[in-house]
Amino acid sequence: MRSSIVRRGAAVFGVAALGLLIGAGPAFADTGTAYAKAELINVGLLNVNASPVRLETPPNHQQIPQPSVNIAGLLALDLVGGGLRVDADPSAGTSSAEVNMADAKLTANAILGKLVFQENGFDVKCSAQDGNLTGGMTLASASVKLTAGIPPFSVDLVNVALPVDPAPNTGVDLGPFGSILLNKQVVKDGVITVTGFEFSVAPGFFGGGKIELGKTTCGPNNHKPDVPLGSPIGLAAGVLVTGVGAGALVSRRRKELSEQTIGSDK
């Protein structure tokens, strides 16, 4: 009977030690973080600020629901086809985003003129895997035209063809009317932002401001591997409890055997 008590006591100590081991730390740590965002168009002109089509993680894919976007009668974007996509996997610390458009025409109207951007192929993307950040764009058959006046009395101020598949941060100077930055890439604090087309408007033309077309953001991501069961302190505590418990049981068993021997001598 006493041996069964010893066995039960050992089981209790074993369960207690296991509880300390498990309670010493989570079996699995936080699996990490991942973030991505895709924006079709952003506008900040004449006190109008808008980003009407955008997509953020959780992972998703969105086809642009309408062939055109109109912002307060100030800016219009007509598309033959396009879509936005974002993906994120916190457990792997990876994320990606993409904006693509086919045969798009962007028109911005102002009192003193009009901006028209046209392209046949436009794709902007980024990806982040922990600290490995990449991004870029493809552009085909694209041009920008600035006009002044009202048709049929309008006149072209600028009419330029844009480079195919521009290198990161390719600038196009539009003189007193502003500037264009193609494949704009900014990397900071574990985040990469790629903007396909950014038109910085001179104050005298549209009152100043900015138009962004095709913008993706990836990161910050943080991949945290699974933590082994228990922490060093918890493991030490578990071993200590197991050792103390085992020692107590051995001591008690020896005492019982000694008492039995003395009893039999009598």
Backbone as numpy.savetxt, mean C-alpha at the origin, in Angstrom:
# Nx Ny Nz CAx CAy CAz Cx Cy Cz
-2.12 -45.98 45.09 -2.95 -44.77 45.09 -2.09 -43.52 45.09
-1.01 -43.64 45.95 -0.14 -42.48 45.99 0.55 -42.24 44.67
0.89 -43.32 43.98 1.52 -43.14 42.68 0.59 -42.46 41.69
-0.72 -42.73 41.81 -1.67 -42.04 40.94 -1.74 -40.56 41.28
-1.59 -40.25 42.59 -1.55 -38.84 42.99 -0.35 -38.15 42.38
0.78 -38.87 42.39 1.98 -38.32 41.79 1.78 -38.08 40.30
1.15 -39.04 39.64 0.92 -38.88 38.20 0.01 -37.69 37.93
-1.04 -37.57 38.76 -1.94 -36.44 38.57 -1.22 -35.12 38.82
-0.35 -35.12 39.85 0.41 -33.91 40.14 1.33 -33.55 39.00
1.97 -34.56 38.41 2.85 -34.30 37.27 2.07 -33.73 36.11
0.89 -34.26 35.89 0.06 -33.75 34.80 -0.31 -32.29 35.03
-0.65 -31.96 36.31 -1.00 -30.58 36.62 0.18 -29.65 36.36
1.38 -30.07 36.84 2.56 -29.25 36.59 2.85 -29.13 35.10
2.66 -30.20 34.36 2.89 -30.16 32.92 1.97 -29.18 32.23
0.67 -29.22 32.61 -0.29 -28.29 32.02 0.06 -26.85 32.38
0.47 -26.66 33.64 0.83 -25.30 34.07 2.03 -24.79 33.30
3.04 -25.64 33.13 4.22 -25.23 32.38 3.88 -24.93 30.94
3.03 -25.78 30.33 2.62 -25.53 28.94 1.86 -24.23 28.83
1.03 -23.93 29.83 0.29 -22.67 29.82 1.21 -21.48 29.85
2.29 -21.59 30.65 3.26 -20.50 30.67 3.96 -20.35 29.34
4.29 -21.48 28.71 4.96 -21.42 27.43 4.10 -20.75 26.38
2.81 -21.12 26.37 1.91 -20.54 25.37 1.61 -19.09 25.71
1.40 -18.81 27.01 1.06 -17.45 27.41 2.22 -16.49 27.37
3.43 -17.02 27.20 4.60 -16.14 27.22 4.63 -15.22 26.02
3.98 -15.58 24.94 3.96 -14.75 23.74 3.00 -15.33 22.76
2.50 -14.53 21.80 1.55 -15.05 20.82 2.19 -16.12 19.96
1.37 -17.09 19.57 1.88 -18.14 18.71 2.31 -17.56 17.37
1.58 -16.53 16.91 1.92 -15.87 15.65 1.83 -14.37 15.86
2.86 -13.67 15.48 2.87 -12.21 15.63 2.02 -11.57 14.55
1.88 -10.25 14.67 1.20 -9.48 13.64 1.78 -9.85 12.26
0.89 -10.14 11.31 1.37 -10.63 10.02 1.95 -9.54 9.15
1.88 -8.27 9.57 2.49 -7.22 8.79 1.48 -6.25 8.21
1.96 -5.31 7.39 1.10 -4.31 6.78 1.45 -4.16 5.31
0.47 -3.73 4.54 0.68 -3.46 3.11 -0.38 -2.48 2.65
0.01 -1.56 1.74 -0.92 -0.52 1.31 -0.69 -0.18 -0.15
-1.78 0.12 -0.85 -1.70 0.56 -2.24 -2.90 1.45 -2.56
-2.69 2.39 -3.50 -3.77 3.29 -3.93 -3.59 3.62 -5.40
-4.71 3.70 -6.11 -4.71 4.09 -7.53 -5.73 5.21 -7.71
-5.32 6.30 -8.39 -6.20 7.45 -8.62 -6.22 7.77 -10.11
-7.40 7.88 -10.65 -7.52 8.17 -12.08 -7.12 9.61 -12.37
-7.68 10.54 -11.62 -7.40 11.95 -11.89 -7.57 12.76 -10.61
-6.67 13.72 -10.42 -6.76 14.70 -9.33 -6.69 16.09 -9.95
-7.51 16.99 -9.44 -7.49 18.35 -9.97 -7.54 19.35 -8.83
-6.72 20.38 -8.94 -6.75 21.49 -8.01 -6.61 22.78 -8.79
-7.75 23.28 -9.28 -7.76 24.49 -10.11 -8.93 25.38 -9.69
-8.68 26.69 -9.65 -9.75 27.66 -9.42 -10.60 27.26 -8.22
-9.96 26.90 -7.12 -10.61 26.51 -5.87 -11.45 25.23 -5.98
-11.20 24.47 -7.02 -11.85 23.16 -7.16 -10.81 22.09 -6.91
-11.07 21.23 -5.92 -10.19 20.12 -5.60 -11.01 18.84 -5.62
-10.60 17.90 -6.45 -11.40 16.69 -6.58 -10.54 15.52 -7.02
-10.93 14.34 -6.56 -10.34 13.07 -6.99 -11.48 12.06 -7.09
-12.26 12.15 -8.17 -13.53 11.41 -8.22 -13.43 9.91 -8.42
-12.33 9.41 -8.97 -12.21 7.98 -9.21 -10.90 7.51 -8.58
-11.03 6.77 -7.49 -9.84 6.30 -6.79 -10.15 4.95 -6.14
-9.10 4.23 -5.87 -9.24 2.88 -5.33 -8.11 2.64 -4.34
-8.45 2.15 -3.15 -7.45 1.85 -2.14 -7.61 0.42 -1.66
-6.55 -0.11 -1.03 -6.66 -1.42 -0.43 -7.73 -1.34 0.65
-8.49 -2.44 0.90 -8.17 -3.84 0.60 -8.18 -4.16 -0.88
-7.51 -5.28 -1.23 -7.35 -5.62 -2.65 -8.66 -5.57 -3.43
-8.57 -5.00 -4.60 -9.77 -4.86 -5.42 -9.35 -4.51 -6.85
-10.29 -4.60 -7.72 -10.08 -4.18 -9.12 -11.33 -3.47 -9.57
-11.16 -2.36 -10.27 -12.31 -1.56 -10.67 -12.18 -1.12 -12.12
-13.14 -1.46 -12.91 -13.24 -0.88 -14.24 -13.91 0.49 -14.09
-13.42 1.46 -14.84 -14.02 2.78 -14.77 -15.46 2.68 -15.27
-16.44 3.01 -14.41 -17.84 2.69 -14.74 -18.41 3.48 -15.91
-17.85 4.65 -16.19 -18.38 5.47 -17.28 -17.24 5.85 -18.23
-17.56 6.07 -19.50 -16.51 6.43 -20.45 -16.02 7.86 -20.30
-16.55 8.61 -19.32 -16.11 9.99 -19.15 -16.24 10.43 -17.70
-15.42 11.41 -17.34 -15.46 12.01 -16.01 -15.54 13.51 -16.20
-16.45 14.16 -15.48 -16.59 15.61 -15.59 -16.54 16.21 -14.18
-15.67 17.20 -14.01 -15.49 17.82 -12.70 -15.89 19.29 -12.78
-17.05 19.56 -12.27 -17.55 20.94 -12.11 -17.53 21.76 -13.39
-17.64 21.11 -14.55 -17.59 21.81 -15.81 -16.24 22.40 -16.14
-15.28 22.16 -15.27 -13.94 22.72 -15.45 -13.03 21.77 -16.20
-13.19 20.48 -15.93 -12.29 19.50 -16.48 -13.07 18.26 -16.90
-12.76 17.75 -18.08 -13.46 16.57 -18.59 -12.43 15.54 -19.07
-12.70 14.28 -18.78 -11.85 13.19 -19.23 -12.73 12.17 -19.94
-12.44 11.95 -21.21 -13.18 10.98 -22.01 -12.28 9.79 -22.31
-12.83 8.59 -22.10 -12.06 7.36 -22.24 -12.76 6.38 -23.17
-11.95 5.67 -23.94 -12.49 4.52 -24.66 -12.50 3.31 -23.73
-11.48 3.20 -22.91 -11.43 2.11 -21.93 -10.41 2.42 -20.86
-10.62 1.86 -19.69 -9.66 2.08 -18.61 -10.06 1.35 -17.36
-9.15 1.31 -16.41 -9.43 0.64 -15.15 -8.37 0.94 -14.12
-8.72 0.63 -12.88 -7.81 0.79 -11.76 -7.69 -0.55 -11.05
-6.51 -0.81 -10.50 -6.30 -2.06 -9.77 -5.36 -1.81 -8.61
-5.69 -2.39 -7.44 -4.76 -2.39 -6.30 -4.77 -3.79 -5.69
-3.62 -4.21 -5.21 -3.49 -5.49 -4.52 -2.55 -5.31 -3.34
-2.82 -6.03 -2.26 -1.96 -5.96 -1.08 -1.99 -7.28 -0.34
-0.84 -7.74 0.11 -0.71 -8.97 0.88 0.12 -8.66 2.13
-0.54 -8.33 3.26 0.21 -7.98 4.46 1.14 -9.10 4.94
0.73 -10.35 4.79 1.55 -11.45 5.28 2.88 -11.54 4.54
2.90 -11.10 3.28 4.14 -11.11 2.49 4.80 -9.74 2.43
4.09 -8.70 2.91 4.63 -7.35 2.85 4.73 -6.81 1.44
3.76 -7.16 0.58 3.79 -6.73 -0.82 2.51 -5.98 -1.18
2.64 -5.04 -2.13 1.48 -4.33 -2.65 1.80 -3.81 -4.04
0.74 -3.57 -4.81 0.91 -3.03 -6.16 -0.34 -2.25 -6.54
-0.16 -1.32 -7.48 -1.29 -0.51 -7.97 -1.06 -0.18 -9.43
-2.17 0.03 -10.16 -2.06 0.31 -11.59 -3.25 1.14 -12.06
-2.97 2.07 -12.95 -4.00 2.83 -13.66 -3.72 2.69 -15.14
-4.72 2.28 -15.92 -4.51 2.19 -17.36 -5.68 2.83 -18.10
-5.35 3.45 -19.24 -6.34 4.13 -20.07 -6.02 3.90 -21.54
-7.04 3.82 -22.32 -6.86 3.66 -23.76 -7.62 4.78 -24.47
-6.94 5.47 -25.38 -7.55 6.54 -26.18 -8.27 7.54 -25.28
-7.50 8.18 -24.41 -8.08 9.15 -23.48 -7.87 10.57 -23.99
-8.82 11.42 -23.64 -8.73 12.84 -23.96 -9.09 13.65 -22.72
-8.13 14.44 -22.25 -8.34 15.29 -21.09 -8.44 16.73 -21.54
-9.52 17.39 -21.13 -9.74 18.79 -21.51 -9.99 19.62 -20.26
-9.18 20.66 -20.08 -9.37 21.58 -18.97 -9.70 22.95 -19.53
-10.81 23.54 -19.07 -11.27 24.82 -19.58 -11.02 25.94 -18.58
-10.62 27.07 -19.08 -10.45 28.25 -18.24 -10.84 29.48 -19.05
-10.91 30.61 -18.36 -11.34 31.83 -19.03 -10.39 32.22 -20.16
-9.10 32.03 -19.92 -8.12 32.49 -20.88 -7.62 31.40 -21.83
-8.08 30.18 -21.66 -7.56 29.16 -22.56 -8.07 27.77 -22.26
-7.50 26.81 -22.98 -7.91 25.43 -22.85 -6.69 24.53 -22.97
-6.66 23.51 -22.15 -5.63 22.48 -22.21 -6.24 21.20 -22.75
-5.59 20.57 -23.72 -6.05 19.30 -24.25 -4.88 18.32 -24.25
-5.05 17.23 -23.54 -4.07 16.15 -23.52 -4.71 14.91 -24.13
-4.05 14.34 -25.12 -4.57 13.15 -25.78 -3.51 12.05 -25.83
-3.95 10.79 -25.76 -3.02 9.67 -25.85 -3.75 8.44 -26.39
-2.95 7.52 -26.92 -3.49 6.25 -27.40 -3.23 5.10 -26.43
-2.23 5.25 -25.59 -1.92 4.22 -24.61 -1.25 4.82 -23.40
-1.79 4.53 -22.22 -1.33 5.18 -21.00 -1.47 4.18 -19.86
-0.34 3.85 -19.23 -0.37 2.87 -18.15 0.65 3.29 -17.08
0.19 3.38 -15.84 1.03 3.79 -14.71 0.93 2.73 -13.63
2.08 2.36 -13.05 2.03 1.31 -12.03 3.15 1.50 -11.01
2.95 0.84 -9.86 3.99 0.78 -8.84 3.87 -0.53 -8.10
4.94 -0.90 -7.42 4.93 -2.09 -6.58 5.91 -1.90 -5.43
5.60 -2.56 -4.32 6.45 -2.47 -3.13 6.51 -3.84 -2.47
7.73 -4.28 -2.20 7.95 -5.51 -1.47 8.91 -5.20 -0.34
8.33 -5.02 0.87 9.11 -4.49 1.98 9.77 -3.19 1.52
11.09 -3.12 1.49 11.77 -1.90 1.10 12.13 -1.82 -0.37
11.75 -2.81 -1.16 12.04 -2.81 -2.59 10.90 -2.12 -3.34
11.14 -0.90 -3.80 10.10 -0.08 -4.42 10.40 0.14 -5.90
9.43 -0.13 -6.76 9.60 0.06 -8.19 8.35 0.69 -8.77
8.50 1.32 -9.95 7.35 1.91 -10.61 7.74 2.42 -11.98
6.74 2.80 -12.77 7.00 3.31 -14.10 5.72 3.53 -14.87
5.88 3.91 -16.13 4.72 4.15 -16.97 5.05 3.85 -18.42
4.01 3.60 -19.18 4.13 3.50 -20.64 3.19 4.55 -21.24
3.65 5.17 -22.30 2.88 6.23 -22.95 3.12 6.15 -24.45
2.04 6.22 -25.21 2.17 6.12 -26.67 1.27 7.16 -27.34
1.80 7.78 -28.39 1.06 8.71 -29.24 0.33 9.76 -28.41
1.08 10.49 -27.60 0.49 11.49 -26.71 0.92 12.89 -27.11
0.02 13.84 -26.89 0.33 15.23 -27.21 -0.41 16.16 -26.25
0.10 17.38 -26.15 -0.53 18.42 -25.33 -0.69 19.67 -26.18
-1.88 20.26 -26.08 -2.14 21.49 -26.82 -2.79 22.51 -25.89
-2.25 23.74 -25.92 -2.83 24.84 -25.19 -3.34 25.87 -26.19
-4.58 26.28 -26.02 -5.17 27.26 -26.93 -5.71 28.45 -26.15
-5.78 29.57 -26.80 -6.36 30.79 -26.20 -7.47 31.30 -27.10
-8.46 31.96 -26.48 -9.57 32.49 -27.26 -10.72 31.50 -27.34
-11.74 31.91 -28.05 -12.96 31.11 -28.22 -13.08 30.74 -29.68
-13.28 29.43 -29.97 -13.45 29.02 -31.37 -14.59 29.79 -32.02
-14.50 30.18 -33.25 -13.42 29.84 -34.20 -12.25 30.83 -34.18
-12.21 31.65 -33.11 -11.16 32.66 -33.04 -10.05 32.24 -32.07
-9.94 30.97 -31.79 -8.90 30.49 -30.88 -7.58 30.33 -31.65
-6.51 30.37 -30.89 -5.18 30.24 -31.48 -4.37 29.29 -30.61
-3.56 28.46 -31.26 -2.71 27.52 -30.51 -1.54 28.27 -29.89
-1.39 28.11 -28.60 -0.24 28.67 -27.90 0.89 27.66 -27.81
0.53 26.41 -27.56 1.49 25.31 -27.45 0.87 24.09 -28.10
1.66 23.37 -28.87 1.21 22.10 -29.46 2.43 21.20 -29.58
2.59 20.29 -28.62 3.80 19.47 -28.58 3.44 17.99 -28.47
4.28 17.17 -29.10 4.17 15.72 -28.95 5.00 15.30 -27.73
4.46 14.40 -26.93 5.14 13.94 -25.73 5.95 12.68 -26.04
7.08 12.50 -25.36 7.93 11.33 -25.64 7.24 10.01 -25.30
7.56 9.00 -26.07 7.03 7.65 -25.83 7.79 7.04 -24.65
7.05 6.40 -23.74 7.63 5.72 -22.58 8.70 6.59 -21.92
8.33 7.74 -21.39 9.32 8.68 -20.85 10.06 8.11 -19.64
11.30 8.53 -19.48 12.10 8.15 -18.32 11.51 8.82 -17.07
11.86 8.32 -15.89 11.35 8.94 -14.66 11.65 10.44 -14.61
10.63 11.19 -14.22 10.73 12.64 -14.00 11.19 13.38 -15.26
10.52 13.08 -16.37 10.77 13.79 -17.63 9.95 15.07 -17.67
10.63 16.20 -17.79 9.95 17.48 -17.79 9.71 18.04 -19.18
8.59 18.73 -19.35 8.25 19.42 -20.59 7.89 20.86 -20.23
8.68 21.80 -20.72 8.47 23.20 -20.38 7.45 23.83 -21.33
6.43 24.44 -20.74 5.41 25.11 -21.54 5.53 26.63 -21.43
6.71 27.09 -21.09 6.94 28.54 -21.05 6.12 29.21 -19.97
5.49 30.32 -20.29 4.74 31.08 -19.28 3.44 30.42 -18.84
3.09 29.28 -19.48 1.80 28.65 -19.18 1.91 27.54 -18.12
3.14 27.11 -17.84 3.29 26.07 -16.84 4.31 25.03 -17.28
4.20 23.84 -16.72 5.11 22.76 -17.08 4.43 21.42 -16.86
4.99 20.42 -17.55 4.47 19.05 -17.44 5.59 18.15 -16.93
5.24 17.24 -16.05 6.17 16.25 -15.58 5.58 14.87 -15.88
6.32 14.08 -16.66 5.88 12.74 -17.04 6.61 11.69 -16.22
5.89 10.64 -15.87 6.48 9.54 -15.10 7.13 10.08 -13.83
6.42 10.94 -13.14 6.93 11.51 -11.89 7.02 10.42 -10.83
8.21 10.28 -10.23 8.42 9.26 -9.22 9.00 9.89 -7.96
8.34 9.62 -6.86 8.79 10.11 -5.56 8.89 8.92 -4.62
10.06 8.74 -4.01 10.28 7.65 -3.06 10.67 8.26 -1.72
9.90 7.93 -0.69 10.18 8.50 0.63 9.56 7.63 1.71
10.34 7.32 2.74 9.85 6.61 3.92 9.13 5.31 3.57
9.72 4.55 2.66 9.13 3.26 2.31 7.93 3.33 1.41
7.68 4.49 0.78 6.52 4.68 -0.10 7.02 5.16 -1.47
6.46 4.58 -2.52 6.73 5.08 -3.87 5.43 5.59 -4.47
5.49 6.79 -5.05 4.34 7.38 -5.74 4.74 7.67 -7.18
3.97 7.13 -8.11 4.24 7.35 -9.53 3.03 8.06 -10.14
3.28 9.23 -10.73 2.22 10.00 -11.40 2.56 10.06 -12.89
1.65 9.57 -13.72 1.93 9.51 -15.14 2.05 10.88 -15.80
1.07 11.76 -15.50 1.00 13.08 -16.15 0.66 14.11 -15.09
1.56 15.08 -14.88 1.30 16.16 -13.92 1.50 17.49 -14.61
0.45 18.27 -14.67 0.49 19.59 -15.29 0.45 20.63 -14.18
1.57 21.33 -13.98 1.63 22.43 -13.02 1.29 23.71 -13.76
0.20 24.33 -13.37 -0.37 25.44 -14.12 0.19 26.77 -13.62
0.60 27.61 -14.56 1.09 28.95 -14.20 -0.08 29.81 -13.71
0.15 30.66 -12.72 -0.94 31.47 -12.17 -1.66 32.33 -13.21
-0.94 32.81 -14.22 -1.57 33.71 -15.19 -2.45 33.01 -16.20
-2.40 31.67 -16.25 -3.17 30.96 -17.28 -4.47 30.37 -16.73
-4.35 29.50 -15.75 -5.53 28.91 -15.12 -5.70 29.38 -13.69
-5.00 30.43 -13.33 -5.05 30.87 -11.95 -4.14 30.06 -11.04
-3.31 29.23 -11.62 -2.42 28.39 -10.83 -3.12 27.12 -10.37
-2.33 26.11 -10.11 -2.91 24.85 -9.64 -2.19 23.67 -10.25
-2.87 22.53 -10.21 -2.23 21.30 -10.67 -3.29 20.31 -11.13
-2.93 19.58 -12.19 -3.76 18.47 -12.69 -2.88 17.23 -12.74
-3.35 16.16 -12.12 -2.63 14.89 -12.14 -3.50 13.83 -12.80
-2.89 13.09 -13.70 -3.61 12.02 -14.39 -2.84 10.72 -14.23
-3.51 9.70 -13.67 -2.87 8.41 -13.47 -1.85 8.46 -12.35
-2.28 8.21 -11.11 -1.39 8.30 -9.97 -1.49 7.03 -9.14
-0.36 6.42 -8.84 -0.35 5.19 -8.03 0.58 5.37 -6.83
0.20 4.75 -5.72 0.99 4.79 -4.49 1.11 3.39 -3.92
2.33 2.99 -3.56 2.57 1.68 -2.97 3.43 1.84 -1.72
3.01 1.20 -0.62 3.72 1.26 0.63 3.10 2.30 1.55
3.55 2.35 2.82 4.65 1.53 3.35 4.18 0.12 3.68
5.05 -0.84 3.45 4.78 -2.23 3.77 5.76 -2.72 4.82
5.32 -3.66 5.62 6.18 -4.19 6.67 5.88 -5.66 6.84
6.77 -6.50 6.37 6.61 -7.94 6.48 7.15 -8.41 7.82
6.28 -8.96 8.65 6.70 -9.47 9.95 6.58 -10.99 9.96
7.71 -11.70 10.01 7.63 -13.16 10.02 6.99 -13.68 11.29
6.46 -14.90 11.21 5.84 -15.51 12.37 6.85 -15.64 13.51
6.38 -15.38 14.73 7.24 -15.48 15.91 7.13 -16.88 16.49
8.24 -17.54 16.81 8.16 -18.88 17.42 7.35 -18.85 18.70
6.78 -19.99 19.03 5.93 -20.11 20.20 6.69 -19.71 21.45
6.19 -18.71 22.18 6.78 -18.32 23.44 7.97 -17.39 23.29
8.21 -16.59 24.32 9.37 -15.70 24.36 10.43 -16.32 25.24
11.69 -15.82 25.19 12.73 -16.37 26.06 12.36 -16.36 27.53
11.70 -15.27 27.99 11.30 -15.21 29.39 10.26 -16.27 29.70
9.30 -16.41 28.77 8.27 -17.42 28.99 8.85 -18.82 28.97
9.78 -19.06 28.06 10.40 -20.38 27.99 11.16 -20.67 29.28
11.89 -19.67 29.80 12.63 -19.87 31.05 11.67 -20.15 32.20
10.56 -19.40 32.22 9.58 -19.63 33.28 8.98 -21.02 33.19
8.71 -21.45 31.95 8.15 -22.79 31.77 9.11 -23.86 32.23
10.39 -23.71 31.88 11.40 -24.68 32.31 11.52 -24.67 33.82
11.50 -23.46 34.44 11.62 -23.35 35.88 10.45 -24.04 36.58
9.24 -23.76 36.08 8.06 -24.40 36.69 8.16 -25.91 36.56
8.56 -26.37 35.37 8.67 -27.81 35.17 9.71 -28.41 36.10
10.87 -27.73 36.23 11.93 -28.24 37.11 11.51 -28.25 38.55
10.91 -27.15 39.02 10.47 -27.08 40.41 9.41 -28.13 40.69
8.48 -28.25 39.77 7.41 -29.23 39.96 7.96 -30.64 40.01
8.87 -30.95 39.09 9.45 -32.29 39.06 10.24 -32.56 40.34
11.01 -31.55 40.80 11.78 -31.73 42.03 10.88 -31.96 43.23
9.81 -31.21 43.31 8.88 -31.38 44.43 8.26 -32.76 44.42
7.89 -33.22 43.23 7.27 -34.55 43.13 8.26 -35.63 43.53
9.51 -35.50 43.09 10.53 -36.51 43.45 10.74 -36.52 44.95
10.83 -35.32 45.56 11.04 -35.23 47.00 9.89 -35.85 47.77
8.67 -35.57 47.28 7.50 -36.13 47.95 7.46 -37.64 47.82
7.83 -38.13 46.66 7.80 -39.58 46.45 8.84 -40.27 47.34
10.00 -39.67 47.48 11.02 -40.25 48.35 10.55 -40.29 49.80
9.87 -39.21 50.21 9.36 -39.17 51.57 8.33 -40.26 51.80
7.47 -40.50 50.81 6.46 -41.55 50.93 7.12 -42.91 51.05
8.13 -43.14 50.20 8.81 -44.44 50.23 9.50 -44.64 51.57
10.10 -43.55 52.13 10.77 -43.64 53.42 9.78 -43.98 54.52
8.60 -43.34 54.48 7.58 -43.61 55.48 7.10 -45.06 55.38
6.97 -45.54 54.15 6.53 -46.94 53.98 7.57 -47.90 54.54
8.87 -47.59 54.37 9.93 -48.46 54.87 9.93 -48.49 56.39
9.80 -47.33 56.99 9.77 -47.23 58.46 8.59 -47.98 59.00
7.44 -47.86 58.33 6.24 -48.56 58.78 6.40 -50.05 58.71
7.08 -50.52 57.67 7.26 -51.98 57.54 8.24 -52.51 58.57
9.24 -51.68 59.02 10.19 -52.09 60.04 9.51 -52.30 61.38
8.48 -51.50 61.62 7.74 -51.66 62.86 6.91 -52.92 62.82
